[in-house]
């Protein structure tokens, strides 16, 4: 790969940290239990912090241009990436809407209290939005992974290679 075709080390680090956290959170969210909820809440806070820093990073660092592809694929790729960033950032916000207004006394990592004040309306809105966004996020993640694998194994281009952690640019 030529210089400038691959993502920077910082971009790769943010991508893969967020990817691992999102996959863990999706699994945990769809299989949540009272015993694991405290970890789900805590890692949700970490996801939010990572996304805020990543969005800040992206504002100051150029992304490599997309390789040549049909216009519909370019629009789909850009739309999917923007929606992924939005949904991943909003998911912990919607989660916070639930836990900070809960009837219970939720804690992150078993020690950090999250409840601010009970509010059934905000709690209900957060619950609905967290559920809808979680399903949308799962669909976008599957589309993103599917597209990366399609580019790598079918088109045999460098789309996947340019974000891999040890790919040289």
C-alpha atoms as a printed R data frame, in Angstrom:
    type eleno elety resid chain resno       x       y      z
1   ATOM     1    CA   UNK     A     1   0.000   0.000  0.000
2   ATOM     2    CA   UNK     A     2   1.225   3.467 -0.803
3   ATOM     3    CA   UNK     A     3   1.661   6.109  1.873
4   ATOM     4    CA   UNK     A     4  -1.669   7.799  2.610
5   ATOM     5    CA   UNK     A     5  -3.786   4.798  1.620
6   ATOM     6    CA   UNK     A     6  -3.874   3.392  5.137
7   ATOM     7    CA   UNK     A     7  -5.274   4.898  8.318
8   ATOM     8    CA   UNK     A     8  -3.000   6.469 10.922
9   ATOM     9    CA   UNK     A     9  -2.015   4.520 14.012
10  ATOM    10    CA   UNK     A    10  -4.323   6.659 16.144
11  ATOM    11    CA   UNK     A    11  -7.290   6.049 13.857
12  ATOM    12    CA   UNK     A    12  -6.602   2.311 13.863
13  ATOM    13    CA   UNK     A    13  -6.349   2.271 17.661
14  ATOM    14    CA   UNK     A    14  -9.647   4.122 18.112
15  ATOM    15    CA   UNK     A    15 -11.342   1.888 15.524
16  ATOM    16    CA   UNK     A    16 -10.268  -1.392 17.110
17  ATOM    17    CA   UNK     A    17 -10.825  -0.308 20.723
18  ATOM    18    CA   UNK     A    18 -14.329   0.863 19.778
19  ATOM    19    CA   UNK     A    19 -14.938  -2.303 17.728
20  ATOM    20    CA   UNK     A    20 -14.068  -4.630 20.605
21  ATOM    21    CA   UNK     A    21 -16.095  -2.576 23.094
22  ATOM    22    CA   UNK     A    22 -19.127  -2.382 20.791
23  ATOM    23    CA   UNK     A    23 -19.107  -6.132 20.123
24  ATOM    24    CA   UNK     A    24 -18.817  -6.851 23.859
25  ATOM    25    CA   UNK     A    25 -21.554  -4.339 24.648
26  ATOM    26    CA   UNK     A    26 -23.903  -5.724 21.995
27  ATOM    27    CA   UNK     A    27 -23.397  -9.243 23.313
28  ATOM    28    CA   UNK     A    28 -23.820  -8.052 26.893
29  ATOM    29    CA   UNK     A    29 -26.822  -5.895 26.070
30  ATOM    30    CA   UNK     A    30 -28.724  -8.683 24.372
31  ATOM    31    CA   UNK     A    31 -27.805 -11.102 27.196
32  ATOM    32    CA   UNK     A    32 -27.925  -8.748 30.164
33  ATOM    33    CA   UNK     A    33 -28.564 -10.120 33.629
34  ATOM    34    CA   UNK     A    34 -28.661  -8.448 37.030
35  ATOM    35    CA   UNK     A    35 -25.173  -9.828 37.757
36  ATOM    36    CA   UNK     A    36 -23.628  -8.427 34.556
37  ATOM    37    CA   UNK     A    37 -25.524  -5.129 34.339
38  ATOM    38    CA   UNK     A    38 -22.995  -3.244 36.468
39  ATOM    39    CA   UNK     A    39 -20.239  -4.141 33.961
40  ATOM    40    CA   UNK     A    40 -22.485  -3.207 31.031
41  ATOM    41    CA   UNK     A    41 -23.117   0.205 32.621
42  ATOM    42    CA   UNK     A    42 -19.407   0.752 33.293
43  ATOM    43    CA   UNK     A    43 -18.234  -0.241 29.850
44  ATOM    44    CA   UNK     A    44 -20.993   1.933 28.390
45  ATOM    45    CA   UNK     A    45 -19.348   4.913 30.085
46  ATOM    46    CA   UNK     A    46 -15.999   3.875 28.605
47  ATOM    47    CA   UNK     A    47 -17.572   3.639 25.134
48  ATOM    48    CA   UNK     A    48 -18.899   7.180 25.491
49  ATOM    49    CA   UNK     A    49 -15.471   8.511 26.528
50  ATOM    50    CA   UNK     A    50 -13.742   6.656 23.663
51  ATOM    51    CA   UNK     A    51 -16.250   8.025 21.153
52  ATOM    52    CA   UNK     A    52 -15.888  11.614 22.361
53  ATOM    53    CA   UNK     A    53 -12.103  11.379 22.017
54  ATOM    54    CA   UNK     A    54 -12.357   9.588 18.656
55  ATOM    55    CA   UNK     A    55 -14.703  12.229 17.259
56  ATOM    56    CA   UNK     A    56 -12.259  14.900 18.436
57  ATOM    57    CA   UNK     A    57  -9.417  12.973 16.816
58  ATOM    58    CA   UNK     A    58 -11.291  12.706 13.523
59  ATOM    59    CA   UNK     A    59 -11.819  16.462 13.386
60  ATOM    60    CA   UNK     A    60  -8.072  17.029 13.337
61  ATOM    61    CA   UNK     A    61  -6.886  14.088 11.237
62  ATOM    62    CA   UNK     A    62  -7.643  13.474  7.581
63  ATOM    63    CA   UNK     A    63  -8.960  10.097  6.541
64  ATOM    64    CA   UNK     A    64  -7.468   8.362  3.528
65  ATOM    65    CA   UNK     A    65  -9.562   8.656  0.374
66  ATOM    66    CA   UNK     A    66 -11.777   5.756 -0.520
67  ATOM    67    CA   UNK     A    67 -10.431   3.568 -3.304
68  ATOM    68    CA   UNK     A    68 -12.178   3.733 -6.663
69  ATOM    69    CA   UNK     A    69 -15.623   2.134 -6.385
70  ATOM    70    CA   UNK     A    70 -19.092   2.607 -7.842
71  ATOM    71    CA   UNK     A    71 -20.876   5.726 -6.570
72  ATOM    72    CA   UNK     A    72 -23.560   3.697 -4.750
73  ATOM    73    CA   UNK     A    73 -20.860   1.858 -2.781
74  ATOM    74    CA   UNK     A    74 -19.159   5.135 -1.867
75  ATOM    75    CA   UNK     A    75 -22.463   6.600 -0.636
76  ATOM    76    CA   UNK     A    76 -23.247   3.406  1.279
77  ATOM    77    CA   UNK     A    77 -19.770   3.291  2.854
78  ATOM    78    CA   UNK     A    78 -19.847   6.925  3.965
79  ATOM    79    CA   UNK     A    79 -23.442   6.670  5.214
80  ATOM    80    CA   UNK     A    80 -22.706   3.487  7.152
81  ATOM    81    CA   UNK     A    81 -19.604   4.988  8.787
82  ATOM    82    CA   UNK     A    82 -21.435   8.165  9.781
83  ATOM    83    CA   UNK     A    83 -24.404   6.200 11.144
84  ATOM    84    CA   UNK     A    84 -22.089   3.857 13.046
85  ATOM    85    CA   UNK     A    85 -20.319   6.782 14.695
86  ATOM    86    CA   UNK     A    86 -23.650   8.402 15.562
87  ATOM    87    CA   UNK     A    87 -25.282   5.227 16.896
88  ATOM    88    CA   UNK     A    88 -22.244   4.155 18.926
89  ATOM    89    CA   UNK     A    89 -22.036   7.630 20.475
90  ATOM    90    CA   UNK     A    90 -25.765   7.837 21.218
91  ATOM    91    CA   UNK     A    91 -26.113   4.320 22.648
92  ATOM    92    CA   UNK     A    92 -24.434   5.111 25.991
93  ATOM    93    CA   UNK     A    93 -26.315   8.432 26.132
94  ATOM    94    CA   UNK     A    94 -29.601   6.528 25.854
95  ATOM    95    CA   UNK     A    95 -28.305   4.062 28.452
96  ATOM    96    CA   UNK     A    96 -27.531   6.937 30.794
97  ATOM    97    CA   UNK     A    97 -31.076   8.236 30.287
98  ATOM    98    CA   UNK     A    98 -32.256   4.915 31.720
99  ATOM    99    CA   UNK     A    99 -29.842   4.319 34.580
100 ATOM   100    CA   UNK     A   100 -29.686   7.884 35.888
101 ATOM   101    CA   UNK     A   101 -33.495   7.996 36.161
102 ATOM   102    CA   UNK     A   102 -34.107   4.416 37.299
103 ATOM   103    CA   UNK     A   103 -36.278   3.283 40.199
104 ATOM   104    CA   UNK     A   104 -33.340   1.114 41.262
105 ATOM   105    CA   UNK     A   105 -29.882   2.183 42.424
106 ATOM   106    CA   UNK     A   106 -27.693   1.261 39.417
107 ATOM   107    CA   UNK     A   107 -23.908   1.285 39.744
108 ATOM   108    CA   UNK     A   108 -21.105   0.985 37.219
109 ATOM   109    CA   UNK     A   109 -18.384  -1.591 37.903
110 ATOM   110    CA   UNK     A   110 -20.097  -2.367 41.192
111 ATOM   111    CA   UNK     A   111 -18.973   0.908 42.795
112 ATOM   112    CA   UNK     A   112 -19.887   4.047 40.796
113 ATOM   113    CA   UNK     A   113 -23.444   5.190 41.589
114 ATOM   114    CA   UNK     A   114 -25.321   6.293 38.469
115 ATOM   115    CA   UNK     A   115 -28.755   7.318 39.707
116 ATOM   116    CA   UNK     A   116 -29.463  11.037 39.696
117 ATOM   117    CA   UNK     A   117 -33.220  11.187 40.239
118 ATOM   118    CA   UNK     A   118 -36.072   8.867 39.405
119 ATOM   119    CA   UNK     A   119 -38.015  10.030 36.358
120 ATOM   120    CA   UNK     A   120 -40.260   7.430 34.767
121 ATOM   121    CA   UNK     A   121 -40.809   9.463 31.575
122 ATOM   122    CA   UNK     A   122 -37.132   9.992 30.783
123 ATOM   123    CA   UNK     A   123 -36.399   6.415 31.848
124 ATOM   124    CA   UNK     A   124 -39.038   5.081 29.460
125 ATOM   125    CA   UNK     A   125 -37.826   7.210 26.550
126 ATOM   126    CA   UNK     A   126 -34.235   6.118 27.209
127 ATOM   127    CA   UNK     A   127 -35.323   2.475 27.358
128 ATOM   128    CA   UNK     A   128 -37.126   2.652 23.993
129 ATOM   129    CA   UNK     A   129 -34.319   4.581 22.276
130 ATOM   130    CA   UNK     A   130 -31.619   2.292 23.729
131 ATOM   131    CA   UNK     A   131 -33.474  -0.753 22.397
132 ATOM   132    CA   UNK     A   132 -34.139   0.650 18.923
133 ATOM   133    CA   UNK     A   133 -30.626   2.066 18.588
134 ATOM   134    CA   UNK     A   134 -29.090  -1.200 19.806
135 ATOM   135    CA   UNK     A   135 -30.855  -3.139 17.050
136 ATOM   136    CA   UNK     A   136 -29.884  -0.533 14.447
137 ATOM   137    CA   UNK     A   137 -26.320  -0.653 15.722
138 ATOM   138    CA   UNK     A   138 -26.231  -4.445 15.399
139 ATOM   139    CA   UNK     A   139 -27.469  -4.200 11.788
140 ATOM   140    CA   UNK     A   140 -24.865  -1.532 10.957
141 ATOM   141    CA   UNK     A   141 -22.048  -3.557 12.547
142 ATOM   142    CA   UNK     A   142 -23.046  -6.621 10.532
143 ATOM   143    CA   UNK     A   143 -23.222  -4.525  7.342
144 ATOM   144    CA   UNK     A   144 -19.814  -2.984  8.118
145 ATOM   145    CA   UNK     A   145 -18.168  -6.356  8.773
146 ATOM   146    CA   UNK     A   146 -19.871  -7.903  5.741
147 ATOM   147    CA   UNK     A   147 -18.683  -5.089  3.480
148 ATOM   148    CA   UNK     A   148 -15.108  -5.352  4.797
149 ATOM   149    CA   UNK     A   149 -15.073  -9.096  4.165
150 ATOM   150    CA   UNK     A   150 -16.651  -8.624  0.709
151 ATOM   151    CA   UNK     A   151 -13.902  -6.144 -0.224
152 ATOM   152    CA   UNK     A   152 -11.183  -8.437  1.115
153 ATOM   153    CA   UNK     A   153 -12.297 -11.839 -0.182
154 ATOM   154    CA   UNK     A   154 -14.410 -11.016 -3.257
155 ATOM   155    CA   UNK     A   155 -13.031  -7.755 -4.639
156 ATOM   156    CA   UNK     A   156  -9.545  -8.474 -3.233
157 ATOM   157    CA   UNK     A   157  -8.818  -4.773 -2.742
158 ATOM   158    CA   UNK     A   158  -7.094  -2.996  0.176
159 ATOM   159    CA   UNK     A   159 -10.200  -1.645  1.953
160 ATOM   160    CA   UNK     A   160  -9.839  -4.008  4.927
161 ATOM   161    CA   UNK     A   161  -6.033  -4.016  4.948
162 ATOM   162    CA   UNK     A   162  -5.818  -0.250  5.401
163 ATOM   163    CA   UNK     A   163  -7.524  -0.407  8.854
164 ATOM   164    CA   UNK     A   164  -5.824  -3.584 10.106
165 ATOM   165    CA   UNK     A   165  -3.657  -2.846 13.160
166 ATOM   166    CA   UNK     A   166  -0.309  -3.888 11.662
167 ATOM   167    CA   UNK     A   167  -0.809  -2.917  8.020
168 ATOM   168    CA   UNK     A   168   1.930  -0.587  6.832
169 ATOM   169    CA   UNK     A   169   1.098   2.556  4.871
